[in-house]
Amino acid sequence: MNENLQPHVPRDPGKETTDDLTRRQWLLRLGEMVALVGFSGFVPDAAALLQSAPPTAIALPPGLFDPSEDHLVHALATAKFFAPPGSETDYVQPNADQFHPQFFSPEEFRVITRFVEILLGNVDRNALTQTTRWLDLYLQSSAGVRDAAQHLDPLHRILAVEFFGEDSVRELETFEPAAVVRTGLHSLHDLSIQQHSKPFLELDPAEQRNLIESTASSAPDSSSRRFLGVLRRESARGYYTSAQGLEDLDYQGNAFYTECPGCEGKS
């Protein structure tokens, strides 16, 4: 066996020597190997290394190994990056094909895209795309989410109420955003025809904005107002979880502000 592939055998803590790796040293060494291979997804350099992997890297005996170039190549060459379909750790598979909305029709999706573009203002096109796709996913999965909430274990529901509040849990159990949006799209079309004798997408930008503003001034319990409420809320959620939205929030990851930036001294 290649000497670089010798298993790392744990020693008695009382007999550790300077040759033993600490956890920090192990991670640092692994990081160095990752940088050496150039692995970020599957870059060409890594692919070349995989093709030239030595035969001994294909089948290693079980055990804990010190990180090395050979070990990293072996891991990349033999790893299964996706869990079995349907398992609890299943991942969404990347889809390189053209996007097809699951909830909206193609025409409805164009209307929603323009509607959200007006709501968000001048935003990055990628952020707009991510936001509208989030809306489609949110509405397509809303029935399943509601069903899951209605069948939550009683103890889990108590915990959810204590953490999120009764109103939030009740909304998950009863609110039907898909029906609200379907009805709202019809109302938007009817209002556009009534006021301008043209569908929404055929209006000029000023007319489209005026139509949305008139929707905002409608009665709180009207289908148009509820439709606007859903789109406002979920558009904000979708945008502020996009790359541009996180940058706008100055999101730093595992960090927090002691007070809201720009609000110092305000009550």
N, C-alpha and C positions, 0 to 999 in steps of 0.2 A: 504494500500500500504506500502511496505517496506520503512522505513524512508530514506534508502540510495538511493532510487529512486525518491526522491522529485525533481520536476523541479526547475531549477535555474531561478528565476524571476529577470530580470534586474530592478535596482532601479534608482530613480532620482539621477543623478550625484551629486547634491548638498546635498544628504542625505546618501552618501556612508559611510559605517562603515568599521572597520578593518576586519570584517568577509567577505567582498566582495573579490572575486578573481580577481587579475589582469590577463591579458592575459598570462604573463610569468608564473605566478603561476599555471594557468590552464594547460599550456603545460608541465610544470615540473611534475605536478601531473599525467597527462596522461602518460608521459614517465615512471614514476615510476610504473604505473599500467601495462604498456606494459612489462616492465622488470619483474614484478611479475608474470604475466601470462606466460612469456617465449615465446611470439609470435614472430616468425621469419618465415614467410610462415605459415605452420601449423605443429608445433612440437607436439610430443606426450603429453606433459604437457598441452598444450592448448586444445588438443582434449579431454583429460580427463575432463578438466573444462567445456567444451561445453556439454559433456554428463551429467554432474551433474548440469547444469544450472537450477536455480529455476524456477518454473512455471511463477512467476511474471516477469521474464526477457524476456518472449516471446512476450508480447503485452504491450507496454508502451504508455501512452498518448503523444500526440505531445507536443513539447517544447524543450528548451535547458536544458540539465542536466549537473550537475557537474560530472567530470570523477570519476569513482569508479570501483572496481573490478567487480561489478555486471553489470555496464554499458558496460565495455569492453567485458565481456562474451556475453552479449546480442548482441553487434555489430558483434562479430565474429560468433555468432550462426545464425544470420538472414541476414548478408550482402550478396549481390550479387556482386561477384568480377568482373564480366565481363559485359560490356555494351551490349545492344541488337545488334545482328549481323547487319552490314551495317551502324551503326550510326557513327557520326563523332568521337566519342571517343572509337570506337571499338578497342580491343586489339588483338594482335596475340596470339592465343591459344598455350600453350606449347604442343609440340608433343613428346611423349615418344617413338613413334615407330621408327624403323630404318629409317635413312635419305634416301630419294629418290630424286635425282636431278630433277629439273623441266625443265631446259634448256638442259643440257648435257645428252647424253646416259651414261649408266654405264661405258662403255669402254672409252668414251671421258672424263668422270669425273676422271678416274684413270690417264689418260694422263695429265690432267690439274693439278691434285694433285701433280704428280711428277714434272711437269714443275714449279709450284709455289714453291715447296720444294727447287728446285735448285736456284730459284730467291731469296728466303728469306734466304737461308743458314740454319744453325743449330738453329731451333726455336722449341719451345714447341709444342708437337703434338696437344694439344687443340687449340693453336693459329693457327696452320696450318689448322686444321679442320674448324675453324671459318672463316678463310680467303677464303678457297675454297667454302664454303657454301655462303659466301657473293658474290663471283663471280657468282655463279649460280643464286642467287636472282637478282643481278644487271642486268644480261643479260636477264633473263626471264621477267623482268619488264621493260626493256628498251623501248620496243615499246609503252607501255602505258605511260611512262614518256614523250616520244617524242610527242605523240598525245596530252597530256595535255599541253605541252609547246607550241605547235602550235595553241592551242585554248585558250590561256591565254587572259584574259580581257586586252584590250589595255593599260588601266591605270596601271594594275598590271605589264604588260611587261615593261612599262616605268620605273616603280619603280625597277624592277629586273635589268634592264640595268644600272640604276644609281648605284645600290648596287654592282652587280657582274661584270658589264662590258658587252659590246655588244658581244664580242667573246664568252664568257661563255654562254650567253643566246642563241646565234646562234648555238652553238654546241648542246645544248639540243634540239633545234628544228630540226636539220638536221643530226646529227651524228647517225650512225647505228652500234653500237658496236657488236650486235649479228651477223650481216652479216660478220663483220671483223673477229670475232673469228671463225665462221664456216669455212670461207675460209682459215684462218690461220691454223686451225687444219688439213685440207686437205693438205696444203702446207708442214706442218711439217711431215706428214706421207710420202708424196712423196719424200721429201728430205732425210728422214731416209732410205727409200727403195733405193733411188738412190745412197747414199753414203755407206750404210752398208748392203743392201739387207735384212734388218730386220725392223719391226715396232719399233717405239720409245721406247715402254716399254720393248722390248727385248734387247735393247742396254745395255752395262755395264755403270756404272755411269760416267766414263770418256768420253765415246762416247756421252752420253746424254748432258753433259756439252759442249763438243766441238760443237755439233749440235746447241745448243742454242747460242753459241758464234758466229757461222757462220751466224745465223739468225740476230744477232745484227749488223753484218757488211754488210748486204744486202742493197740494194738501199732504201732510205727513203720512197719512195712511193710504195714499193713492199708490197704484201699481208703479207709476213712473218714479215717484219719490223713493219707494222701497228698492226699486231697480238701481237707482242712482246710489243709494246707500250701500248696497252690496258691492257695486263696482268700485266705489271710493275706498271702502275698507280693504278689499282684497287686492286692488291695484297698489295701494300703499304697502301692503304686506309683500306682494310680489316684487315691487320695485326695491324696497329697502332690504331685501335679501339677495338682490343682484349685486354684481361686482361694483357697478357705479353707485348703487344705493348705499352699500357698506362703506364706500369711500366718502360719500357725502356725510355719513354719520361719523366719519373718522374712527371707524371700528378698528380696535387694536387687538382683538382676540381676547386672551385671558387677562383683561385689565378693565378698570372702570374709572369713571370720574367721580370725585367726591361731591361735585355739584355740576349742574347742567351748564355746558359752555355757552356763554352769551347771556346767561341769566343771573350773573353774580350781582348780589345786592338787591334782587327783585324778590318780592314775596308772592 
